[in-house]
Amino acid sequence: MTEDRVSQTKSSKVLVVGLDGGTFDLVRPWVRDGYLPTFKRLMEEGVSDDLCVELPPGTAANWPSFMTGKNPGKHGVIYWYTPDKDSWTWSMINSHSIKEKTLWEILQGHGKKPISINVPVTYPPGATGGTMITGLLTPPSAEDFTYPRGLKEEIASEVGRYKIYSDEIYREGREEKFLASLTETLDLRFRTSRYLMNRYEWDLFMIVFSETDAVQHAFWKFIDPKHPKYDEALARRFGRGILQIYEKIDQYLAEYLGSLEKGTTLMIMSDHGAGPFYKKFYTNNWLRGLGLLTLKKSPWSRFKYWAFRQGFTMQNVYRLVMKTGLANLRRKVDKNESTESLIRKCFLSYRDIDWKTTKAFAFGGFGQIYLNVKKKEEESAELHSGDDYEEVREQILRQLGEMELPGGGPFIERAFRKEELYSGPHMALLPDIIFKPNRGFLDPGDFEFFSNKIFDDGVGSSGSHQQNGLFLMWGDRVKTGEVLRGTRILDLAPTLLYLLGLPVSTDMDGRVLLDGLKEEWLGGHPVRYATPEEESSGDGRGYSSGEEEEIKKKLKGLGYLG
């Protein structure tokens, strides 16, 4: 970068660094303790806030919300799968599932040049996404994960073979290898970003570091003495593991700051926060106990239910596999595409639900309940009739409010009707009830009837997601040392468009974060608005059966699917 280029002051570029699962619950104490000097500098020289993300606080719902500035009722994505409510069949989401224009499409439409690396739900990439390396939900065997397609070979030649995912999945006893693999992938992503930043012109550059989420899922038990899996000796060995990942990113942020053109704005954000995962809540078992979810009376379903009650569950089989060292056999079996079908034949599953008499069921984890009761205006023969929709919903909300945790205390922080959270043309795709459990407890979205209990111990992950994410903004136009209030993930797309000198669509649900910008800048730069852009078709190609199987396995390995 030449000195003449650095001295230009009219840059309207924005660099966005996404930290999957990033949280001030960790960053602020570490900054106070003398760690993370670059985070400290950014907090002192810029603005910050606990970012409020959409419920449920998951990856699938919130990256599309960030990319569109719109809630799931508009963009249509809330979980890894999207339903066909007429048949209760589910298909895995991809970039075509987002039913609104994304930032990348909007920028391209205005002649701007976006570059993005590792943003989830961007596969498959296309011409409207700018220069792109896709992120989570990319099939591990995919060859078309870059746009333009030849970018993959260019990066391999100039930086090294790019990896969408780290080589190691967390398993107890392999903590050092897991951490080393995360660090290697982090470094590869950073070096790739530096190459692309210097090689190509750009207006918006975005990179997501997903390793912050992977490490907290695995290592939270090492930093939380209250965690049921806390082990003092292991905590001494690996208690700095999460911090080590943040320290690497702190170093990267310092390098970014040292090379940015004058006038460039830096934004750091996360799709959700992080916290402990103490116990699982199995919503479907609870609904079955209330008589709202019923099972078929066929001989095989009756037998599977009997075996389920005796302890023949996926949770217990998983424990046996891990204890007896059969994990390698399990991985070999997983290569067979019929494994999932075989599991559903052997274990109690959605196949055993009597949909004609079932009134409610859970799907997707994080407190998502769908009603199978038709509203008065609906005529679908597939939905259970004879009960009022609102009556059933109010019953569930009331009984959720009365639920207590093992040992006492309320289970949920709050439960919502979907129209209290969302609005838009795709409300039919969304769960009818969303509930937010108290900290440390959640429905993990495991295999349908993973355990035969209502509350059970967690397996695998010891950390999970929280609604309070992380937001920082720094630059010549940004106020100094202020803590904002009420920043939402929906506010980031409008703010980015404004910073790039573009109009904000009037149907975006977020606002421009004017309270974080200097008055002298705002005085000469009023917000411009435009009528809504034509929505994305959202009807492109889906995954092949092999690709979907690959992604399911990857999500299981990352702790997202049971």
GIQUI-V278306 format. One line per field, one symbol per residue. burial: + if it has 16 or more other ideal C-beta (glycine too) atoms within 10 Angstrom, else -. Layout:
burial: ???
//
This chain:
burial: ----------++++++++++++++-+++-++---++-++++++--++++++++++++++++++++++++++++++++++++++----+---+++++++++++++++++---+-+++++++++++++-++++++++++++--+--+++---++--+---+--+-+++-+++----+--++-+++-++-+++++++-++----+++++++++++++++++++++++--+-++----+--++++++-++++++-++--++--+---+++++++++++++++++++++++++---+++++----+--++--+----+++-++---------------------+---+--++++-++-+-++++++++++++++++++--------++----+--++--++--+--+-+-----++--++-+--++-+-++-+++++++++--+++++++++++++-+++-++++++++++++++++++-+++----+--++++++++++++++-++++-+++++++--++-----------------++-+----+---++++++++++++++++
//
